[in-house]
Amino acid sequence: MPNFCAAPNCTRKSTQSDLAFFRFPRDPERCRIWVENCRRADLEAKTSDQLNKHYRLCAKHFDPAMVCKTSPYRTVLKDTAIPTIFDLTSHLKNPHTRHRKQIKELTDEDIQRMRERRLASQQAIKADKDNTNEADNEPQLSTEEKEYRDYLRSLFEILLMLANQGIPLTAESVSETELKSNNFQALLDFCMNAGDNALRKRFESTAMNSEYLSAAQQSQLLDVCENTVREEMLMEVRESRFFSLVTGDLVEFAGEKHLPLFLRFVNQQNVLREELLDFLPLVDEDESVVIERIEAQLTDRWGLSMEDCRGQGHEATGTSTTKMKAVAVLLMEKYPLALHMPCSHMALNVHLANNLPFPNVQIVMETLRRIRSFFKTPLTQEELEKAIVTHYQKNEEKGAALKQMCVPGWLEQHNVFDLLVDVLPALLLCMDSVRDNQDGQFPSCVAGDAYSIAESLADFEVIVTIVVLKNVLTFTRAFGKNLQGETLDVFSAANSLTAVLHSLNEVNDNIEVYHEFWYEEAVSVASSVGIRVSVPRLFLRKQRAADMGESQAELYFKEYVTVPVIRGVMQEVEDMFSDTNLKALKCLTLVPAVMGQMKFNTSEENYAEVYRTDLPNPDTLPAELHCWRIKWKHRGKEVRLPTTIQETLQLPDVKFFPNVNAFLKVLSTLPVLKLEDVKNPTASHRLRAYLENVPSKRRNKSLAVLHVNAHVKPDLDVMVDQYCRLYPEDDAEAEDAAGDEIVTTVV
C-alpha cells in the first residue's frame, strides 16, 4: 500500500518515488512541532498515536543533513529532525483547485515561534556538520584496519552460509587427527584456498604456533549475526505495534531446554508474518518465573510492550503442557487482551490430546511423536506401505486407501486417531519386520526404535486410550478443520461451538452407553492383533487383586480412561474458546465475503468492545461500519468480494476506513488464523526441519535462529561495525590467548 505525503501542496507517494517517507513521531511534543510546521489545521485535533499510524512526510521536507542512509536499504531521520521545507503558496496560483490539506493561517506569534524553531534547527545542523567535519579530519582507516574489516566480512559470510544450509558447526564424526577441526574451520580452509585474500592474509600474518580463530571469537561472531538478524525483524514488529506471542515445544541446546519464541504481526506492507525471534532458556522454573522471563525478553531486551500483545498460542507436549497452560492463564490475568488460542499450524484434535494431563494419554502422544520420527526416512515409509499391502491383501481397496492416506505428515492430521486405529495391525507388522531386520538394511538403532514402539502399541491400555480419543474427538474434528480453513470456515466454526459443546455434553450424560460401545471396539482391535485384555500391573498391585474379570476391566477403563478424556476435552474446548475469544472471531464479518454470506446483515459493533482501545476513532465506528457494508452491498457486478483478511488489507481504499483497517490488522495476529502464504513453509515448519536434520548434540542456538530466518538478508557492514565496536581487535586477541583454541591448517 503506498504512503502519501501529508505536507500541503505535496502530491508525492511512495510508489512513484524513490524518496523515503517518515512517520510522525509518537512523542507528543515533537509531533506537535511537526504539525505546526506543516500548517495542517485538520491534523491538530489528532493524537500523536493517530498521526504516527496514518500520516507520513517525505524526505523533501527535511534538511538533507537530518536524513541518514544507514544502508542501501534503509533511510532514517536523526532523533532531533524537524520538517522545515514546505510549499505553502503554489495553490494560490490556481484558486479553483480543491485542496484536501487545508493550510492554516498563522498569527504573528506563530510566525515568531516558527522563526525561532528554524533558527535552532539550523544551529543544530551547523553543529552536526562541524562534528562531521571533525570526524572527516580524523585519520582514515589504516590498511591493517581495512584488511581486518574485510576479514570479518568473510567470516560473517561463511557463518551465514553455514546457517542457511543448516550445516552444524561441528562434524558428525571426526578422526583423532581432525579433533581440532570443525565444519566452520573446514570452510575457512576452503575459502582461503579458493582465493579469499582477506582470509589468506590474516592466516599468513598469524604466528605459527598461535591460534587463527578461537571458540570465543566464533561465539562472538554468531552473537553479532543473530542479534543483527533479530533487530531487522524487531524493527518491523515495533512499526506494526500489535503482535501475538507464540511458543513452540521445548528444544534442547547444549543439554539445556529452551522455549522457542515466535512473534506474529502484520508488517507495513499489510502482510501477515510469524517469525522465530529467539529461544528462552528454561530450567524447571515455575509458571511465574517463566512469565517474568518472557516479559523481560519482550520488554527490556526487545523494546516491545506486552500491552500491545493481542494473542498467545502455546504448542507444548508432554509435561510442559500443564506449565504452559498455567502460563497462558496468568498472562491473560495481567494482559486481558492477550487472548489464549490454539496455534494454526497444529491440528486442533492433536492440540486437545496434547493438553490432556493424563499419563495414558501422554504415553499415546509420545508414541505418536516417536512414530512420526521413525517414518521420516523413505526406507521406513516404504516398509509401512509394504505392511499395509500385506495385511489388506484380501481387501485391496481399503489397503490402497490407507496407503494413500499414510503419506508423510499423516500423524499431524485432524483424523489421526481414526487412521491410527485402521492402520494399527499393519503398523505392528511393519515394526516387527524392521525389528527382525532379516535383510540387514536397517541400522541397529532403527531396529531398536521399532521394538520400543511395538511394545508401546501392544499395550491394551494404550489401545483403549486410542479408541476413546478417536471417538471423543470425532465431535471436534469438523470444528477443528473449519478453524484452520478459510476465513468463512473460521467464522462458521465460531458459530458452531455451541453445537460442539452440546454434543460433548450429551456424550457425558450418557457415558455408560457410549463407553460400552467404545470398549467393545477396543477389545475387537486388540483381538485382531493378538493383544490380551488386561489391566495395568500398577493398578493390580494397588488393588492387591491377582485376577480381574473382563467386566471389572471394563469398569476400570471407564473410570480411568473414558470419563477423564471426555471431561478433559470438554474443559479444554471451553477454556480455549471463551466468550471473549468468540467475540474476536465473530469480528471476521468485516471480511467482505463473510459479510456477503450473511446477506450484509451483520453487527460487528456488538463485538467491537474487545478492541475498542486499538481503534484510531472509536466514536465513529458505527458510521464507518455502515459505510463499509454499503460499499460492498452496492458494488458493481464485476467486483469480487475479498475472501480473506489479507486480501482485504491489500485493497487500496481500505485506508479510507481507518477503524476497519485497524480491526483487521489486530484480528490477523490471532494465532488460530492460518498463515495464507502457502508457497513458503512457516517459521515453525522451518524450525522443525532444522531440528530433524541436525542431531541434538550438534545444534547451535544462534545457527538455528539464523537458519529459520534465512529470508532476512542482514547488512554485512552493519555486522562488521557492531563487532568492531563490541570486540576491539586487541581485546579479541587477548581472549584468544586465554580460551580453548582451534587451529586451522591449510590443505
KOLFIMI-788821 format. One line per 5 residues: number of its first residue (from 1); their letters; for each residue x, y, z of C-alpha. Coordinates in steps of 0.5 Angstrom, whole numbers, plus 2048, in hexadecimal, padded with zeros to 3 digits. Example, Ala and Ser with C-alpha at 12.3 -4.5 7.8 and 13.67 -1.06 7.14 Angstrom:
BEGIN
1> AS> 819:7F7:810 | 81B:7FE:80E
END
This chain:
BEGIN
1> MPNFC> 800:800:800 | 803:807:7FE | 805:80C:803 | 802:813:801 | 806:819:804
6> AAPNC> 802:81E:809 | 805:824:807 | 801:82A:804 | 802:82A:7FC | 806:824:7FC
11> TRKST> 803:81E:7F8 | 809:819:7F8 | 807:812:7FA | 80C:80C:7FC | 80A:808:7F5
16> QSDLA> 80C:80E:7F1 | 812:810:7F4 | 819:80D:7F7 | 818:812:7FD | 818:810:804
21> FFRFP> 811:811:808 | 812:812:80F | 80C:811:814 | 80A:817:819 | 80E:816:820
26> RDPER> 80A:813:826 | 80D:818:82A | 807:81D:82B | 80C:823:82C | 810:821:825
31> CRIWV> 809:81F:822 | 806:826:824 | 80C:82A:821 | 80B:825:81A | 804:827:81A
36> ENCRR> 805:82F:81B | 80B:82F:815 | 806:82B:811 | 801:830:812 | 7FB:82B:811
41> ADLEA> 7F5:82D:815 | 7F2:827:814 | 7F7:823:818 | 7F7:827:81E | 7F2:823:821
46> KTSDQ> 7F5:81C:820 | 7F9:819:826 | 801:817:825 | 7FF:810:824 | 7FA:811:81F
51> LNKHY> 7FF:815:81B | 804:810:81C | 800:80B:819 | 7FD:80E:813 | 801:814:811
56> RLCAK> 808:815:80D | 80C:81A:80B | 811:819:805 | 819:81B:806 | 818:821:801
61> HFDPA> 815:825:807 | 81B:824:80C | 822:827:80B | 827:822:808 | 82B:822:80E
66> MVCKT> 826:81F:812 | 825:819:80E | 82A:813:80E | 82A:80D:80A | 82D:807:80E
71> SPYRT> 82D:802:809 | 82B:801:802 | 824:7FF:804 | 823:804:80A | 822:80B:80B
76> VLKDT> 821:80E:812 | 820:815:815 | 824:818:81A | 821:818:821 | 820:820:821
81> AIPTI> 81E:820:81A | 818:825:819 | 815:827:812 | 816:82E:810 | 816:82E:808
86> FDLTS> 80F:82F:805 | 80B:832:7FF | 805:836:802 | 804:83A:7FC | 803:836:7F6
91> HLKNP> 7FC:835:7F7 | 7FB:83D:7F7 | 7FD:83D:7EF | 7F6:839:7EE | 7F1:83B:7F3
96> HTRHR> 7EC:836:7F0 | 7F0:830:7F1 | 7ED:82C:7F7 | 7F2:82A:7FD | 7F0:825:802
101> KQIKE> 7F6:827:806 | 7F4:82E:809 | 7F9:833:80A | 7F9:836:811 | 7F9:83E:811
106> LTDED> 7FF:840:816 | 7FF:845:81B | 805:84A:81D | 806:846:823 | 806:83F:81F
111> IQRMR> 80B:842:81A | 810:845:81F | 810:83E:822 | 811:83A:81C | 817:83F:81A
116> ERRLA> 81A:83D:821 | 819:836:820 | 81C:836:819 | 822:83A:81C | 823:835:821
121> SQQAI> 823:82F:81C | 828:833:817 | 82C:834:81D | 82C:82C:81F | 82D:82B:817
126> KADKD> 833:82F:817 | 836:82C:81E | 835:825:81B | 838:827:815 | 83E:829:819
131> NTNEA> 83E:823:81C | 83E:81F:816 | 844:823:813 | 848:822:819 | 847:81B:818
136> DNEPQ> 849:81B:811 | 84F:81F:813 | 851:819:817 | 856:814:814 | 852:80F:810
141> LSTEE> 852:807:811 | 859:804:810 | 85B:7FF:80B | 85B:7FA:811 | 854:7FC:814
146> KEYRD> 851:7FB:80D | 854:7F5:80C | 851:7F3:813 | 84A:7F5:811 | 84B:7F1:80A
151> YLRSL> 84D:7EB:80E | 847:7EC:813 | 842:7EC:80D | 845:7E6:80A | 844:7E3:811
156> FEILL> 83D:7E5:811 | 83B:7E3:80A | 83E:7DC:80C | 839:7DC:812 | 833:7DE:80E
161> MLANQ> 834:7D9:809 | 835:7D3:80E | 82F:7D5:812 | 82B:7D6:80B | 82D:7CF:809
166> GIPLT> 82B:7CC:810 | 832:7CA:811 | 835:7C9:818 | 83B:7CC:81B | 83E:7C5:81D
171> AESVS> 83E:7BF:818 | 83A:7B9:81A | 841:7B4:81B | 848:7B6:81B | 84E:7B2:81B
176> ETELK> 854:7B3:820 | 858:7B8:81B | 851:7BC:81A | 84F:7BD:821 | 852:7C5:821
181> SNNFQ> 84E:7C6:81A | 846:7C7:819 | 842:7C9:813 | 843:7D0:814 | 84A:7D0:814
186> ALLDF> 84A:7CB:80E | 846:7D0:80A | 84B:7D5:80C | 851:7D1:809 | 84D:7D0:803
191> CMNAG> 84B:7D8:802 | 853:7D9:803 | 855:7D4:7FE | 850:7D7:7F9 | 852:7DE:7F9
196> DNALR> 850:7E2:7FF | 855:7E6:800 | 853:7E9:807 | 853:7E2:80A | 859:7E1:807
201> KRFES> 85D:7E7:809 | 85A:7E6:810 | 85D:7DF:810 | 864:7E1:80E | 864:7E6:813
206> TAMNS> 863:7E1:819 | 868:7DF:81C | 86A:7D7:81B | 868:7D5:822 | 862:7DA:823
211> EYLSA> 85B:7D9:822 | 857:7DB:81C | 850:7DB:81E | 84E:7DA:826 | 848:7D7:828
216> AQQSQ> 847:7DD:82C | 847:7E1:825 | 843:7DC:822 | 83E:7DD:827 | 83E:7E5:827
221> LLDVC> 83D:7E5:81F | 837:7E0:820 | 834:7E5:825 | 835:7EB:821 | 832:7E7:81B
226> ENTVR> 82C:7E5:81F | 82B:7EC:822 | 82B:7F0:81B | 826:7EB:818 | 821:7EB:81E
231> EEMLM> 822:7F3:81E | 820:7F3:817 | 819:7EF:819 | 818:7F3:81F | 818:7FA:81B
236> EVRES> 812:7F7:817 | 80F:7F5:81E | 80F:7FC:821 | 80D:7FF:81B | 807:7FB:81B
241> RFFSL> 806:7FC:822 | 801:7F6:823 | 803:7EF:824 | 802:7E8:826 | 806:7E3:82A
246> VTGDL> 807:7DC:828 | 80B:7D7:82B | 80E:7D0:829 | 80F:7CA:82C | 816:7CA:830
251> VEFAG> 81C:7C9:82C | 823:7C6:82F | 829:7CA:82E | 830:7C8:832 | 82C:7C4:836
256> EKHLP> 827:7C9:839 | 820:7CA:837 | 81E:7D0:833 | 817:7D3:831 | 816:7D6:82A
261> LFLRF> 813:7DD:82A | 80F:7DF:824 | 80C:7E5:822 | 806:7E6:81D | 805:7ED:81B
266> VNQQN> 802:7F1:814 | 808:7F5:811 | 808:7FC:80E | 806:7F8:807 | 800:7F5:80B
271> VLREE> 803:7EE:80A | 802:7E9:810 | 808:7E6:813 | 80A:7E2:818 | 812:7E2:81A
276> LLDFL> 816:7DE:81E | 81A:7E3:823 | 81E:7DF:828 | 81E:7D9:82D | 81D:7DB:834
281> PLVDE> 821:7D6:839 | 81C:7D2:83E | 81F:7CE:843 | 819:7CB:847 | 816:7D2:849
286> DESVV> 80F:7D3:84C | 80A:7D7:848 | 80B:7DE:84B | 813:7DE:849 | 811:7DC:842
291> IERIE> 80C:7E2:841 | 812:7E6:844 | 817:7E4:840 | 812:7E4:83A | 810:7EC:83C
296> AQLTD> 818:7ED:83D | 81A:7EB:836 | 814:7EE:832 | 814:7F5:836 | 81B:7F6:839
301> RWGLS> 81F:7F3:833 | 81B:7F4:82D | 817:7FA:82F | 810:7F8:82E | 80A:7F9:832
306> MEDCR> 806:7F3:835 | 800:7F8:835 | 800:7F7:82D | 800:7EF:82E | 7F9:7ED:82B
311> GQGHE> 7FA:7E6:82B | 7FE:7E0:82D | 7FF:7D9:82B | 803:7D3:82E | 805:7CD:82A
316> ATGTS> 807:7C8:830 | 808:7C1:831 | 809:7BC:837 | 80A:7BF:83E | 80B:7C6:83B
321> TTKMK> 803:7C7:839 | 801:7C8:840 | 806:7CD:841 | 805:7D1:83B | 7FD:7D1:83C
326> AVAVL> 7FE:7D4:843 | 803:7D9:840 | 7FD:7DB:83B | 7F8:7DC:840 | 7FD:7E0:844
331> LMEKY> 7FF:7E4:83E | 7F7:7E5:83D | 7F6:7E8:844 | 7FC:7ED:843 | 7FA:7EF:83C
336> PLALH> 7F3:7ED:83A | 7F3:7EE:833 | 7F9:7E9:832 | 7F3:7E4:830 | 7F6:7DD:831
341> MPCSH> 7F4:7D9:82B | 7F7:7D2:827 | 7FC:7D3:822 | 7FA:7D3:81B | 800:7CE:819
346> MALNV> 7FD:7C8:81D | 7F7:7C4:81C | 7F2:7C6:822 | 7F1:7BF:824 | 7F8:7BE:825
351> HLANN> 7F9:7C4:829 | 7F3:7C2:82D | 7F6:7BB:82E | 7FD:7BE:830 | 7FA:7C2:835
356> LPFPN> 7F6:7BD:839 | 7FA:7BC:83F | 7F9:7B4:840 | 7FF:7AF:840 | 7FC:7AA:83B
361> VQIVM> 7FA:7B0:836 | 801:7B3:837 | 804:7AC:835 | 800:7AB:82F | 802:7B2:82D
366> ETLRR> 809:7B1:82E | 809:7AA:82A | 806:7AE:824 | 80C:7B3:824 | 810:7AD:824
371> IRSFF> 80D:7AA:81E | 80D:7B1:81B | 814:7B1:81C | 815:7AA:81A | 812:7AB:813
376> KTPLT> 816:7B1:811 | 81A:7AD:80C | 818:7AA:806 | 81A:7A3:807 | 816:7A2:80E
381> QEELE> 810:7A5:80A | 811:7A0:804 | 811:79B:80A | 80A:79D:80C | 807:79D:805
386> KAIVT> 809:796:804 | 806:794:80B | 7FF:798:809 | 7FF:794:803 | 801:78D:806
391> HYQKN> 7FC:78E:80C | 7F6:790:807 | 7F7:78C:801 | 7F0:789:802 | 7ED:790:802
396> EEKGA> 7F2:793:7FD | 7ED:799:7FC | 7EE:79B:803 | 7F5:79A:803 | 7F6:79F:7FD
401> ALKQM> 7F2:7A4:801 | 7F6:7A3:807 | 7FD:7A3:804 | 7FB:7AA:800 | 7F9:7AD:807
406> CVPGW> 7FF:7AB:80B | 803:7B0:807 | 809:7B4:80B | 805:7B8:810 | 7FF:7B3:811
411> LEQHN> 801:7B4:818 | 7FF:7BB:818 | 7F8:7BB:815 | 7F1:7BC:818 | 7EF:7B5:818
416> VFDLL> 7F6:7B2:81A | 7F3:7AD:81F | 7EE:7AA:81A | 7F4:7A9:816 | 7F8:7A6:81B
421> VDVLP> 7F2:7A1:81D | 7F1:79F:816 | 7F9:79E:815 | 7FB:79B:81B | 7FB:794:819
426> ALLLC> 800:796:813 | 804:79B:818 | 805:795:81C | 807:790:817 | 80C:796:814
431> MDSVR> 80F:797:81B | 810:78F:81B | 813:78F:814 | 818:794:816 | 81A:791:81D
436> DNQDG> 81B:78B:819 | 820:78E:814 | 821:788:810 | 824:78B:80A | 828:790:80F
441> QFPSC> 826:796:80B | 824:79A:812 | 829:79C:817 | 829:799:81E | 827:7A0:821
446> VAGDA> 821:7A0:81C | 81F:799:81E | 81F:79A:825 | 81A:7A0:824 | 816:79B:820
451> YSIAE> 816:797:826 | 814:79C:82B | 80F:79F:827 | 80C:798:826 | 80C:797:82E
456> SLADF> 808:79D:82F | 803:79C:82A | 802:795:82C | 7FF:797:833 | 7F8:796:834
461> EVIVT> 7F7:79D:838 | 7FA:7A0:832 | 7F5:79D:82D | 7EF:79F:831 | 7F2:7A6:832
466> IVVLK> 7F3:7A7:82A | 7EC:7A4:829 | 7E9:7A9:82E | 7ED:7AF:82C | 7EA:7AD:825
471> NVLTF> 7E3:7AD:827 | 7E3:7B3:82B | 7E7:7B8:826 | 7E2:7B6:821 | 7DE:7BB:823
476> TRAFG> 7E3:7C1:823 | 7E6:7BE:81C | 7E2:7C2:817 | 7E2:7C8:81C | 7EA:7C8:81C
481> KNLQG> 7EA:7C7:815 | 7E6:7CE:814 | 7EA:7D1:819 | 7F0:7D0:815 | 7ED:7D1:80E
486> ETLDV> 7EB:7D8:80A | 7E8:7DE:80E | 7E1:7DC:80C | 7E2:7D5:80F | 7E5:7D8:815
491> FSAAN> 7DF:7DD:816 | 7DB:7D6:815 | 7DF:7D3:81B | 7DE:7D9:820 | 7D6:7D8:81F
496> SLTAV> 7D6:7D0:81F | 7DA:7D0:826 | 7D3:7CF:82A | 7D1:7C9:826 | 7D8:7C6:827
501> LHSLN> 7D7:7C7:82F | 7D0:7C5:82F | 7D3:7BE:82B | 7D8:7BD:830 | 7D3:7BE:836
506> EVNDN> 7CE:7B9:833 | 7D4:7B4:833 | 7D6:7B6:83A | 7CF:7B5:83C | 7CE:7AE:839
511> IEVYH> 7D5:7AC:83A | 7D3:7A5:83C | 7D0:7A3:835 | 7D6:7A7:832 | 7DB:7A3:836
516> EFWYE> 7D8:79C:835 | 7D9:79D:82D | 7E0:7A0:82D | 7E2:79B:832 | 7E0:795:82D
521> EAVSV> 7E3:799:827 | 7EA:799:82B | 7E9:791:82D | 7E8:790:826 | 7EE:794:824
526> ASSVG> 7F2:790:829 | 7F0:78A:827 | 7F1:78B:81F | 7F9:78C:821 | 7F9:787:827
531> IRVSV> 7F9:78B:82D | 7F6:788:833 | 7F1:78D:837 | 7F5:78F:83D | 7F5:794:843
536> PRLFL> 7FC:798:844 | 800:794:849 | 801:79A:84E | 7F9:79A:84F | 7F9:793:850
541> RKQRA> 7FE:794:855 | 7FB:799:859 | 7F4:795:859 | 7F8:78F:85B | 7F4:78B:856
546> ADMGE> 7F7:785:853 | 7F2:785:84D | 7EC:789:84B | 7E7:787:846 | 7E5:78B:840
551> SQAEL> 7DF:78E:843 | 7E4:791:848 | 7E9:793:843 | 7E3:797:83F | 7E2:79B:846
556> YFKEY> 7E9:79D:847 | 7EA:79F:840 | 7E3:7A3:840 | 7E5:7A7:847 | 7ED:7A8:845
561> VTVPV> 7EC:7A9:83D | 7E6:7AB:83A | 7E3:7AF:840 | 7E9:7B3:840 | 7EA:7B4:839
566> IRGVM> 7E3:7B6:837 | 7E3:7BB:83D | 7EA:7BE:83C | 7E8:7BF:834 | 7E2:7C3:836
571> QEVED> 7E6:7C7:83B | 7EC:7C9:836 | 7E7:7CB:831 | 7E3:7CF:836 | 7EA:7D2:838
576> MFSDT> 7ED:7D4:831 | 7E6:7D7:82E | 7E4:7DB:834 | 7DE:7E1:832 | 7E4:7E6:831
581> NLKAL> 7E7:7E1:82C | 7E1:7E0:828 | 7DF:7E7:828 | 7E6:7E9:825 | 7E5:7E3:820
586> KCLTL> 7DE:7E6:81E | 7E1:7EC:81C | 7E3:7E9:816 | 7DD:7EB:813 | 7E1:7F1:811
591> VPAVM> 7E4:7ED:80B | 7DF:7EF:805 | 7DE:7E7:803 | 7DB:7E6:80A | 7D7:7EC:80A
596> GQMKF> 7D4:7E9:804 | 7D3:7E3:806 | 7CF:7E6:80C | 7CB:7EA:807 | 7CE:7F0:809
601> NTSEE> 7CA:7F0:810 | 7D0:7F0:815 | 7D1:7F3:81B | 7D9:7F4:81C | 7D8:7FA:821
606> NYAEV> 7D5:7F5:826 | 7DC:7F1:827 | 7E0:7F8:826 | 7E1:7F9:82D | 7E6:7F4:82D
611> YRTDL> 7EB:7F8:829 | 7E8:7FF:82A | 7EE:802:82D | 7F2:800:827 | 7EE:804:822
616> PNPDT> 7F0:80B:820 | 7E9:80E:820 | 7E4:809:824 | 7DF:80E:825 | 7DE:80E:81D
621> LPAEL> 7DE:806:81D | 7D6:805:81C | 7D6:80A:816 | 7DC:807:813 | 7DA:800:813
626> HCWRI> 7D3:802:810 | 7D7:806:80A | 7DC:7FF:80A | 7D5:7FB:809 | 7D2:800:804
631> KWKHR> 7D9:800:800 | 7D8:7F8:7FF | 7D1:7F7:7FE | 7D0:7FC:7F9 | 7D7:7FA:7F5
636> GKEVR> 7D7:7F9:7ED | 7D5:7F2:7EB | 7DC:7F1:7E8 | 7DF:7F3:7EF | 7E1:7EC:7F3
641> LPTTI> 7E0:7EC:7FB | 7E7:7EB:7FE | 7E7:7E5:802 | 7ED:7E5:807 | 7EF:7EB:80C
646> QETLQ> 7F6:7EB:808 | 7F2:7EC:801 | 7EE:7F2:805 | 7F4:7F5:808 | 7F7:7F6:801
651> LPDVK> 7F1:7FA:7FE | 7F4:801:7FC | 7EE:804:7FF | 7EE:801:806 | 7F2:806:808
656> FFPNV> 7EB:80B:808 | 7E8:806:80D | 7EE:807:813 | 7EA:803:818 | 7E8:7FD:814
661> NAFLK> 7F0:7FD:812 | 7F2:7FD:819 | 7ED:7F8:81B | 7EF:7F3:815 | 7F7:7F4:817
666> VLSTL> 7F5:7F2:81E | 7F1:7EC:81C | 7F6:7EA:817 | 7FB:7E9:81D | 7F7:7E4:821
671> PVLKL> 7FB:7DD:821 | 7F5:7D9:81F | 7F4:7DC:818 | 7F8:7D9:813 | 7FE:7DC:80F
676> EDVKN> 7FC:7DD:808 | 803:7DD:805 | 802:7D5:802 | 808:7D6:7FE | 80D:7D6:803
681> PTASH> 80E:7D2:80A | 80C:7D5:810 | 812:7D7:815 | 80F:7D1:81A | 810:7CC:814
686> RLRAY> 817:7CF:812 | 819:7CE:81A | 816:7C7:81A | 81A:7C5:813 | 820:7C8:817
691> LENVP> 81F:7C4:81D | 81E:7BE:819 | 824:7BF:814 | 829:7C1:81A | 82B:7BC:820
696> SKRRN> 829:7BF:826 | 831:7BF:828 | 833:7C3:822 | 82D:7C8:823 | 82F:7CF:824
701> KSLAV> 82A:7D4:826 | 82D:7DA:822 | 82D:7D6:81C | 826:7D3:81D | 824:7DB:81D
706> LHVNA> 828:7DD:817 | 825:7D6:813 | 81E:7D7:815 | 81F:7DF:813 | 823:7DE:80C
711> HVKPD> 81E:7E2:809 | 820:7E8:80D | 826:7EB:809 | 82B:7EF:80E | 830:7F4:80C
716> LDVMV> 837:7F1:80D | 83A:7F8:80E | 835:7F9:814 | 837:7F3:817 | 83E:7F5:816
721> DQYCR> 83D:7FB:819 | 83A:7F8:81F | 83F:7F3:820 | 845:7F8:820 | 841:7FC:825
726> LYPED> 840:7F7:82A | 846:7F3:829 | 84C:7F7:827 | 852:7F3:824 | 857:7F4:829
731> DAEAE> 852:7F1:82E | 850:7EC:82A | 857:7E9:829 | 858:7E9:831 | 852:7E5:831
736> DAAGD> 854:7E0:82C | 85B:7DF:831 | 856:7DD:837 | 851:7D9:833 | 850:7D2:830
741> EIVTT> 853:7D3:829 | 852:7CF:823 | 858:7CF:81E | 857:7D0:817 | 85B:7CD:811
746> VV> 85B:7CE:80A | 85A:7C8:806
END
